[in-house]
Amino acid sequence: MSEPVEGAPPEADTSAHVAPARFLTDGIPGTGGVIKQRPEDFLVDEMPLYQPCGSGEHLYMLVQKRELSTFDAVDVIARHFGVRREAVGFAGLKDKHAITRQVFSVHVPGKGPADFPMLQHEKLGVMWVDSHANKLRRGHLKGNRFSIRIRDVSPGAVVHAARALRELKAKGVPNRVGEQRFGLLGNNHLVGRAILRGDFQQACDLLLGPDPTHPEINAAARAHYAAGGFAEALEAMPRNARAERTALARLAHGALPRNAILAIDETSLAFFVSATQSAVFNATLDRRLEAGTFGTLGPGDVAMKLENRATFLVDEATARDQATAARLAAFEVSPTGPFWGPDMRRATGDADSLELDTLASFGLTPETFANAPGRVCRLVEGERRPLRVPLIDPEIEAGVDEHGAYIRCAFELPRGCFATVVMREVMKPREELEEHGS
């Protein structure tokens, strides 16, 4: 659980709710163990929504990258093709500590693959190149296929892992937003909340200042910031810390905290806001899990058709209809939770009251999002997110290789879903059990 943040609303919730309040598979023992000991233990294959048509102003490339974030890969690709970062498109963010395959697009009007040399990089390789008429945009993927090895584990625990995967396939995976969304310090949602509330001094302090829970991360730069040495902090801050460096550069030239934060690129600002929305969603998911309504639809809920993500408001008749239960069981529809914003479809009745109460626990209101300051307002649209998603084609095996024993879990998840949520249900990390008193 995160520590209370100075300047936060009294008694405000500061947790990102990454660790579940309860496991959906809590009747099944966890395997224990660790993941991501080495990149080869965490493999991700992006499943495209469509194939390039073979002509157009955008080059499409299937890229395999190793220990490289999606944003870092964008920088590599932009430099190679001599374009701005905004000219590079991608469908989804992928884990840095892994080997991942995903498609990128590059806008190069009037040029084709033959006009550029082969892209060579120690952490990135191009597997194929084609052309298409449109930029690849966020969400333009079907899902991802994962293959994950658990290490430091008894192979016999594969029995428990298999039971957990079977239960998740039957009940659905809690669609929790994983720790990747909350950054190295785990506080992106708090930075986003401060920005939304117009508390730019707090946003600067959270983004740039020392963090007692992670004192080793950029320690020198953060100490300089705390001492008022903004220029020294900028010099010490790593080059890939784009948002931090932008804010520090403005502060070093005498800008006010508001101007320093709003100078950050829109992609990063949107990421902070999304982290706030994600934390509130996770907290709502926890409440539904504890209430036993994670996989049910009641009057006032907003349901989603998982095939096309269309939403509809559930009335009394729909909630009682046996066809609704059958559609839930077949994962045709799912209850949803809020990604708050002015364009979000609101629930009604008790469902709305629960969502509003959860939002208020973070010291936020719907008006906080509707009245976001400066250019942040156009980054806060809002949407519904399914509370559960299907676990597709799970596989399980135990084995031994040159690094020792392992249990391998493989499965497919729809776009925007986090494999670490599945692995938590399988492994049940001890520190999370202790945190929640299990």
C-alpha positions, 0 to 999 in steps of 0.5 A, a space after each residue: 500500500 502506498 504511503 499518504 502523500 503530502 497535500 493529498 485530500 484527507 484520508 484519500 486513497 493513494 493505492 494503485 490497487 495493483 495487488 488484488 484485495 482478494 484473488 478470484 482463485 483464492 481457494 487454489 494454492 499459489 505456485 510461488 516463484 518469480 517471473 521475468 528473471 530473464 527476457 526469454 522467460 517472458 515472451 509476447 506476440 502481438 496479434 494484429 487486427 488487420 494486415 497491411 494492404 501493400 501500398 500507401 504512405 506508411 511503412 509497417 514493420 513487425 519488430 522483435 525487441 528485447 528489454 526495450 520499452 515501446 516508447 524507446 523503440 519509437 525513438 530508435 525507429 524515428 531516428 532511423 527513418 529521420 522522422 518525428 516521434 509523432 510519425 511512428 504509430 503502434 497499437 499497444 504498449 509492451 513490457 520492457 523486461 521481455 522479448 516482444 514482437 509488435 508492429 510499428 508504422 512510419 509515415 514516409 510519404 513518397 518513399 518505400 522500404 527500398 529507400 531506407 537502409 536496414 534498421 540495425 540495433 542491438 535490442 531491436 530487429 525487423 522481421 518483415 516490412 510492408 506498406 499501408 494507407 493509414 497510421 497504426 493507432 492505439 487499440 488497432 490489435 486483436 490481443 496478445 499471446 503470452 508465454 511466461 516461465 515461473 522460476 524458483 518453483 517446484 515443478 509439482 506446483 504445475 497442478 495448482 497452476 493448471 487448476 487456477 488457469 481452468 478457473 480463470 477460463 471459466 470465470 474470466 480474468 479480472 481486468 485489472 490494470 497492471 503495475 506497468 501503467 504506474 511507472 518505476 515509482 508506482 506513483 503515476 496515478 498520484 502525479 495524474 491526480 495532482 495535475 487533474 486537481 490543478 496542484 502543479 507544485 505537488 505534481 512536480 514534487 511527485 514527479 521529480 522529488 525523492 521517493 522514500 519507497 524507491 530511494 535508489 531511483 535517480 537519487 542524485 537528480 531528485 536530491 538536487 530537485 529537493 534542494 532547489 538545484 533544477 539545473 543540476 537535477 536536469 544534468 543528473 536525470 537520465 536522458 530517457 526520462 523525457 517528462 522529468 527532463 522537460 519539466 526540469 528544463 522549464 523550472 531551471 529557466 524560471 517557469 512556474 510549476 504549472 508551466 513546467 508540467 503543462 510543457 510535458 508532451 501530450 503522450 506523457 500527460 495522457 499517460 499520467 491521467 490514464 494512470 489515475 483513471 486506472 487506479 480508480 478502475 482497479 479500486 472499483 474492480 476490488 469492490 465488485 470482487 469483494 461484493 461477488 458482482 464481478 461477473 454479474 449484471 444488475 439493474 443500472 450496470 453498464 454492460 459491454 459487448 466484448 466483440 465490438 466494445 459497444 455498451 448498453 445500460 442494463 434494466 430490470 428485465 435484462 438483468 432477470 433474463 436467462 439469456 443475459 446469464 447465458 451471454 455472460 457465461 459465453 463471454 459475449 458480454 461483461 459488466 464494466 467499470 469506469 475510466 472516468 471522464 466527461 464522455 464516459 457513459 454513467 451507470 445508474 442506481 446502486 452501480 453509479 453510487 458505488 462508482 461515485 463513492 470509489 471515485 470520492 475515496 481518491 478525493 476526486 469528482 466527475 467535475 475534476 475530469 470535466 474541468 481538467 486544467 489547460 490542454 489536459 482537458 482534451 486528454 480526458 475523454 473517459 470510457 468504460 472498461 470490462 471488469 472481466 475478460 476471457 482467458 483464451 487457449 491456456 496452456 501449461 507445462 512443467 520442465 527443467 532447462 539450463 537455468 533450472 526448473 520452471 512452470 510455463 503458462 501460455 495464453 491469449 488475452 484481448 487488447 489492453 489486458 495485463 498478463 501479470 494479473 493472470 500470473 498473480 492469480 497463479 502464483 499468489 505472491 506471498 507479500 500480497 497475501 501478507 498485505 491483505 491479511 490472507 
